[in-house]
Amino acid sequence: MKVPLLTRPIAQEISTVGEQIAEVLKVGMYKQAVTMCLQLLKSMANHFVEDEHYCYFDDMYSPEYALKWIYEEINKYKIDEESQVLLDIGHSEIMDSECYQEYGYPSYL
C-alpha cells in the first residue's frame, strides 16, 4: 500500500520516510521501524512548536495524515515485545510534550 499522495512538501518528505519504514516492517525489522517512526514523530513534535506549525494547523494539515499512515502501518504487524515497549515509551514521551499537551498534536495518539 502506498502512502496517500500529499501536496505539502513536509508531508511529501514524511511520506518518503513512511515508505522506508513500511519496507523495514515487511522484512521484520520492527525495532528499527519503531525507532525511525519515533525519531520522525519527535522531530515533527518539536518543529510543530518551535517553527509555529500550529499556525497552519487545520483539518488538512498534511503531515498529520502522513504520520498517521505510518502509525497505522506499524499497527498492522504483531511487533515483538521489545519494539512495542519502545513504541509505548515513545508515545508516552510525545503525549507529555508541549506539542501534545497544548495543541493535541499528533491527534491520533
C-alpha positions as CSV (number, residue, x, y, z in Angstrom):
1,M,0.0,0.0,0.0
2,K,1.3,3.4,-0.9
3,V,1.2,6.5,1.3
4,P,-1.6,8.8,0.2
5,L,-0.4,11.5,-2.2
6,L,0.1,14.7,-0.3
7,T,0.7,18.1,-1.7
8,R,2.7,19.9,1.0
9,P,6.5,19.5,0.9
10,I,6.9,18.4,4.6
11,A,4.2,15.8,4.1
12,Q,5.9,14.5,1.0
13,E,9.2,14.1,2.9
14,I,7.4,12.3,5.7
15,S,5.7,10.1,3.1
16,T,9.1,9.1,1.7
17,V,10.3,8.1,5.2
18,G,7.0,6.3,5.6
19,E,7.7,4.2,2.6
20,Q,11.1,3.3,4.0
21,I,9.5,2.3,7.3
22,A,7.0,0.2,5.5
23,E,9.8,-1.7,3.7
24,V,11.6,-2.2,7.0
25,L,8.4,-3.6,8.6
26,K,8.0,-6.0,5.7
27,V,11.3,-7.7,6.5
28,G,10.5,-7.9,10.2
29,M,12.9,-5.3,11.5
30,Y,10.3,-3.9,13.9
31,K,12.7,-2.2,16.3
32,Q,14.3,-0.3,13.5
33,A,10.9,0.7,12.1
34,V,9.7,1.9,15.5
35,T,12.9,3.8,16.1
36,M,12.6,5.5,12.7
37,C,8.9,6.3,13.4
38,L,9.6,7.8,16.8
39,Q,12.6,9.9,15.5
40,L,10.3,11.3,12.9
41,L,7.4,11.9,15.3
42,K,9.6,13.6,17.9
43,S,11.2,15.8,15.3
44,M,7.8,16.8,14.0
45,A,6.5,17.5,17.5
46,N,9.5,19.8,18.2
47,H,9.1,21.6,14.8
48,F,5.4,21.9,15.3
49,V,6.0,24.1,18.3
50,E,9.4,25.7,17.5
51,D,8.5,26.6,13.9
52,E,4.9,27.5,14.8
53,H,3.3,24.9,12.6
54,Y,0.3,25.3,14.8
55,C,-0.4,28.5,12.7
56,Y,-1.2,26.2,9.8
57,F,-3.0,23.5,11.9
58,D,-6.3,22.7,10.4
59,D,-8.3,19.7,9.1
60,M,-6.0,19.5,6.1
61,Y,-2.6,19.6,7.9
62,S,-0.9,17.1,5.6
63,P,2.0,15.9,7.9
64,E,-0.6,14.7,10.4
65,Y,-2.1,12.3,7.7
66,A,1.3,11.0,6.7
67,L,2.3,10.3,10.3
68,K,-1.0,8.7,11.0
69,W,-0.4,6.4,8.0
70,I,3.0,5.3,9.4
71,Y,1.3,4.6,12.7
72,E,-1.3,2.5,11.1
73,E,1.3,0.6,9.1
74,I,3.1,-0.3,12.3
75,N,-0.1,-1.4,13.9
76,K,-0.8,-3.9,11.1
77,Y,2.1,-6.0,12.4
78,K,2.4,-8.1,15.5
79,I,5.6,-6.5,16.6
80,D,7.9,-8.1,19.3
81,E,7.6,-7.1,22.9
82,E,10.8,-5.0,23.0
83,S,9.6,-2.9,20.0
84,Q,6.1,-2.5,21.5
85,V,7.6,-1.2,24.8
86,L,9.8,1.2,22.8
87,L,6.8,2.4,20.9
88,D,4.7,2.8,24.1
89,I,7.5,4.8,25.8
90,G,8.0,7.0,22.8
91,H,4.3,7.7,22.6
92,S,4.2,8.5,26.3
93,E,7.0,11.0,25.8
94,I,5.2,12.6,23.0
95,M,2.0,12.8,25.0
96,D,3.9,14.5,27.8
97,S,5.3,17.1,25.3
98,E,4.1,20.7,24.9
99,C,3.1,19.8,21.4
100,Y,0.6,17.2,22.5
101,Q,-0.5,18.9,25.8
102,E,-1.1,22.3,24.2
103,Y,-2.0,21.5,20.7
104,G,-3.2,17.9,20.7
105,Y,-0.7,17.0,18.0
106,P,-0.4,14.4,16.8
107,S,-4.1,13.8,17.3
108,Y,-4.1,10.0,16.5
109,L,-2.2,9.0,19.7
